[in-house]
Amino acid sequence: MEAPPSPPAVSESYTIEDLINGDDRFQAMSFFTNMNDLMGAVHDHYDMLKRFLQGRLKHDSQSKLQLLQECAVESNMAMESVQHMYATLVTEHPYLESFYHVLAIVFLSPFIADFGKRLSPAARAKDPTLAKRFVGDIVEAAFHNRGAERMDPLIQRFTKTSKLDIDTVKSTAHKIKQACDTEVILTKDENSPANARIKMLMMQMGVSSHTWFKQCHFLGGGRSILNTQNLLQKVFDVSDFKSKVVSNGNFFGPVWNETTNPARHIRGDMDQFLAGEFVPELTELCKRFPMSSIPYRQELVPMLDALRNHLRDKHNRSDAPIPIAVSFGFHAMLTAILALQGDNTIARLSIGARASFQKLIMQPDEQDASLCPTAPSFKTNIGRYKSLLEIAKPIGPAGTKTAEMHAFWNPVMAGSYLLFGTYLCSIGLGAATVDAFGQLRFVLHLYNALRARKLVDELELL
């Protein structure tokens, strides 16, 4: 067993000019830094919510559910930002086909450089990104189940293209996989008696796991987002569209419980919680529910939108890599719970948010549609609106007794559902009803004319 290469520092400050003029590796490092800052902002907002609930902080929000929605706005914006940053990175560097290729150019650049030296000038000229893509492919294989089996066709294809000695390529590829296995080992495997010898060798060599993001407080160490990425990839590898993925018992470790088994870390302490409660319920929802019927889902419930997009890719390619947008979203949920847990806070927020959402959705039942004679589509719109209640509960029986509350009413999803309901009911249905004969459009047109003439002050949200 050889010691893996030392990871570079990724927690530094960069200027806009640096980002614009930087190379692919530099831009990837700044991407990780920004991800850490965004996750830190998510944590800070939910920590603020906890201090508000404990009476240690005064805030303009008069309601805990209002502040919960504000926290959801922050987490949703963070998810969208990560998705946009990664899309921008891929647009500039198309060979970064997955998040694993981004990891490769930052943390495994010595292997890329070694292959670059071995390639002939003609091979480098024909495909300057050949080595980067191959190392990225090996990194992706390492995150999948049965990674060694996935490597063989990759090695054969690269050897044929590069004309390099197959034994040399194979040896280097296994070193890359070993570096990845060491970095992202799951806690259940790390503590397995079968791996005691490997664990001892790592200690003797001074090698530790989950060090690539060690300078990123909200992405590394006990909060390792690579642990989340690794766990999600392995769970999705065994999922299909015919049946619901289930993780029973304590396969990945003890089950998180706010009262009896709170978490000290995300990694290890919340692995079974993620794999057994979050993933099965939200995945089943995105597989079965017609997501195209949800308006503004990318802005209001970006987690469901990103997950649905991944499942669509997985339908075309069963071993599709987990997008960083999906991993970041799940990691944000775990970060929020880690920040809020204690004093039964999660349970109280979940119960209150669900009751509020259901009341918001069902309140049209208390109204007589004849009260809106100028809005003939009112009743139809109400019917469509009420059907959206289905997005906030399991498809079929929940996998565990607590799965529904944890998957759908954790702090991030609960706040997103409240935002979703408030927007559609207060703004969407309200505006559609008022606008039956053009009243709203007339008022807004008048407001726009007055603003153009600078006769009125600008109103927020308009």
N, C-alpha and C positions, 0 to 999 in steps of 0.2 A: 504494500500500500504506500503510495507516494503522497506527499503533502501537496494539496492543490495550490495554484498560484494565489498570491495575496490579492484581495479585491481592492480596487481603487476607492478613494474617498469620493462620495457622491453628494455630500452635504456641504456645498459651497455656494457662494453668491455669484451670480452672473448678471452682466448688463444685457440690455436688448441687443446691442451691437455684437456682443459675444455670441448670442444665440443665432443671430442672422448669419454671421460669418463663420460659425463653427462647423467642424466636420460632423460626420454621422455619429461618431462616438461621443463627441462633446455635446451634441444635441440630445443624445440619449441620456447622458448623465444629467443634463438640465431637466429632462422629462421626469426622471426619478426624483430629483430635488423638488420639483413642483408638485409631484404626487404626494410627497411627504408633507409639504406645506398644506395641501388641500385636506389631507387626512387629519392633520393637526387642527385645522379649522373646524372640521366635523367634531372632533373630540372636545374642543373648547366650547362649542355651542351646547353640546349635551351636558358638559360639566357645569355650564352656566345654568341650564335648566335644573340640574340637581340642586345647586346652591339656592336657586329661587324656591324650589319646593321645600327646602329645609329652612327657609326664612332667613338665609344668610346673604341674600342679594335682592335689591329692589330693581324692578324692571318696568318699562312702560306697559308691557303686556299685563292685563288684569287677570288673565286666565292661564292656567297651566296648559290647556289644550291650544290656546293661541300661541303660546311660546313653543309648544311642541311642533306646530306648523311652521314657525319661523326656523326652527332647527332643521325641519325637513327641507325647507327651501335651500338651506346651506348645503345639506348633503346631496340634494338633487343637482344643484349647480356644480358641486365638486365632481359628481359622476359625469355630467355633461362635459365639463372641462377636460377631464381625463380622456374621454372619448374623442373630443375635438383635437387635443394635443397629439394623441396617437395617430389619428387620421392625417394630421399635418405632417408628422414624421414619416409616415409611409408614403405620402404623396411625394415628398422630396427624395426618399430613399426606398423605392419600390421593392427592393430585395428583402426588406424587413417584413417578411411575410406573416410573422406572428410575434407575440410578445417575447417568445423564446429567442428569436433572432436579435431582439433588442438587448436581452440579457447577455447574449453571446458576445456582442461587440464591446460591451462594457466590462464584463467580468472574466471573459475567457479570451481576451485579445492576444495573449501570448501564443495560444494555439493557432489563432488566425494568422499571426505573423510568421509562425513556423511553417505553416502550409504555404504561405505566400512566398517564402524563400525557396521552397522546394519546387514550386511550379515553374515550368519553363516560361521564358518571355512570351512565347507565342500563346501559351495557355492563358497567361495573365492578360495579354492584349485582347484575346478573344472574349474573355469573361472576367472583368476585374473583380467581380463580387463572388466568384466561385467558392473561395475559401470561407468567406463570411456566411454564405448560405449553407454550406455543408456543416460548419460548426453549429450554426443555429438549428439545423435539422437534427443533429445529435443531441443537442440540449432538449429539444422537444421530445425526442424519443425517451430521454431519461425521465421525463415527467409522466409519461404514459405507463400504464400497466405493461408488464413484459417488455420493458425497454430494450433489453439485449436482443430480442427477436426482431424488433423493429429496425435495429441498426444494420443488420446484414444487407438488406437491399439498398440502403443508403450508401453503405461502404462500396458495394459493387458498382453502383451507378457513378459515384464520385471517382473511383479508381479508373473506370473506363473513360471518363471525360478528362481527368487530369493526367493520365498516363503515369501516375505515381505507383510505387511498389505497394502491393496490397497489404503485405505484412506491416509495413510502416504506417499505412493509413489505419489499419485495424487497431494497431497498438495505441496510436494517438487517440482514436475515437473512444477506446475503452478508458483512457485516462480522462477524457472529457466527461464521460458518463460517471466515472468515479468521483470527479470533482462535484458534479451535480448531485449525485446520491448523498455525498457527505453533507452538502449544504442544506438540502431540503428534506432530510430524513424525518419521517413522522415520529412523533413521540412514542407511539405504540411499538414501532419497530426499534427505536433507540433503546427502549426499556425491555425488549424481548430477550430472554435468556439465550436464544439462538444467536444473537448478535453481540454477546458479551465480549468475545475475543476482539471483534472489530472496534467496539467501544473502548477497550483497553488500549489497543494500538493507537487510536485517535488521541487518547489522553497522553500516551507516551510521546507522541509526535507533536503535541501541542496544537492539535487540529480540533476546531470546534465547528458545530453546525450553525447555520443561520447567521453568518457573519457578513454576507455581501452587503446588507443594508445596515450594518452595525452603527453607522453614523446618522442614520435616519430613525429618529426615536419612534415614529408612528408606523414604520414599515418593517423594522428589523427586530432582532432579538425575540423577546416574548410576544411581540406584536407582529411577527413576521408575515408579510403579505405573500411571500413565496410559499409558506406553509399552507395558506389559504388556496393559492394557485395550485399547488401540488395535490391537495386533498380534493379540490373540485375536479381536476383533470381525471383523477383516478376513479372518482364516483361516476362522472359522466361517461367514462369509457365503458362502464358496465350497464349503462341505461339504454333503453330503446323506446320506441314510440308505441309499443304494444302493451307494456305493463309499467306499473309505478315502481320506481327504484325505492328499495327499503333497506335501511341499515338498523338492524335490531340490536338490542342489548347494549353492551359496552364495547363493541368491536373496535372503535377508535379511541376508547378511553372512557372515563366516568362521564355521566351526563350532567351538564351544567344545571344547577338549580339555585335560584337567587337566595334562598333561605338556607338550604342544607348543604349546598356545594357551590358556593360562589367562585368565580374565576379570579386568579391572580394574573394570569396571562391569557392571551388569545390562543397562542400555540399550545396544543396539548389539552388545556383545560376546557376548550370549547370545540374541539374537533368533532366529537360525537354529536354535539348540539347542532353544529353546522350540517354534518352529513346526514343525520337522522331526522332532523325536524325542518330546517330551512329548505334544503335542496329538494327533497321529495315533494313537498306541498307546492312550492312556487313553480317547480318544473312541470308538475302535472297540470297546474292552472294554465301555464303558457302553452302547453301542448294541446289542451282541450278547448280552452275559451277562445272565441274569435276576437283576437286582439285588435284586428283592423277596425272593430266597431267602437274602440275606445278613443275618443277625441283627445288630442293634446297629450297622448300618453308619453311621448318623448320628453316633455317638459314636466308633467305632473307625476308620472310614475316611471321614471327612466330605468329603474331596476327591471321592471317587467318588460319594457321595450328592449333593453339590451339582452335579456335572457331569451326572449322570443326570437330575436335576430340570430342568436347563437344556435337555438334549436332548429331554425330554418337551415343554417349552414350544416348542422349535424345531420339533417335529413339527407343532404346531398353528399356528405362525407362523414361516415360514422365516427371516425377518430378525429374530428375537427378540433383544433387547439382552442382552449378556453381563452376568450378575449380578455384583455386586461380590464375592460369596462365592467364585465361580469364579476371578476375577482374583486375589483375595487368596490363594487356595490355591496357584495356580501361582506367584505372586510369592514366597510363603513357600518353595517348593521352590528357586527361584533364589537366594533370600537364604541359605538353608542351604548351598547349594553354594558360594556366594561366600565364606561364612565358613569353610568346611572345606577348600577346595581347596588343593592343594600336597602334596608328598611322597607322591603316589599315595594319599592318604587316602580319597578318594571311592571309588576302585576297591576298596581293601581292605575298606572298610565294606560295599560292595555285595555283594561275593563272600561275605563272612562272614555277612551277614544272609540272603542267599538260601539258603545251605547250611543255616543254622540253621532257617529256616522250612520247608524241604523235609524236614528230618529230623523236625521237630516234627509235620508233617502225616502223614508216612509211618510214624511209629513204631508205630501200631497194627498194621501188618503183621507186626511182630516179636512180637506178643502173640497168645495163643490165646483166642478169644472164649469158649471153654468155661471160662476162669478166672473168669467172671462169671455163674454159673448163676442168680443171683438177679436178673439184669438182662436179661430176654429181648430188650429193645430195644437192647441194647448194640451188636450187630453192625449193625443198621440205622442207628443213630446214627453209627457209625464210617464207614459207607459214604457217608453224607451229608457228613460232615466232610471226608473225603478229596477229595470232588468240589470243595471250595472252593479246591483248589490252582489251579484254572483262573483265579481272579481275579488271579493274580500272574504272568501271562505273556500274550504277545500273542495276539490272535485272528487266526490265519493267519500268514503270513510277516511278520516285522518289517520296517519300512521301510528301516532301515539296520542295519549290523552291531552298532552300539552302542545301538540304540534300546531293546532290552529291558532292559538293565542301567540305562540312564539314566531311562527312563520309570517302570519298576516298582520299581527298587532304588536310586533316589536316596535321600538321607538321610531325607526326610520320609515317602515311601511305604514305605521299608524298615522304619522304626520302626513305622509304622502296621500293616503286615502282621504284624510280630512281636507287637505288642499284640493284634491280631485273633486270631492263632493261639494265643497263650498263654491268652487269655480263654476261647476256645471249647473248647480242649483241657483245660486244667487246671481251669477253673471250670465251664464248660458241661457237657462230657462227664463230667468227674469227679463233679460234683454229681448229674447225672442217673443215673449208675451207682450211686453210694452211696445215692441216694434211692429205689431200686427198691421197697422195702417201707416207705418213710416214715421211715427212720432219721434222715436229715438234718433233715427237718421236725420230728421229735420233739426233737432236740437244740436246734434253733433256738428252738422253742417254750419249751423249758425255760430256755434262756439269756434269752429275753425276759421270762419270769416272774421270774427272779432279778434281772434289771436293774430291773424294775418295783419290786421290793422292796428295791433298792439293796444287794443282797448280794454282787454281783460288780462289778468295774470294767468299763468299756466297752472293747471290743476294736475295734481299727481295722478298717474295712471292714465291720463288722457293726452 
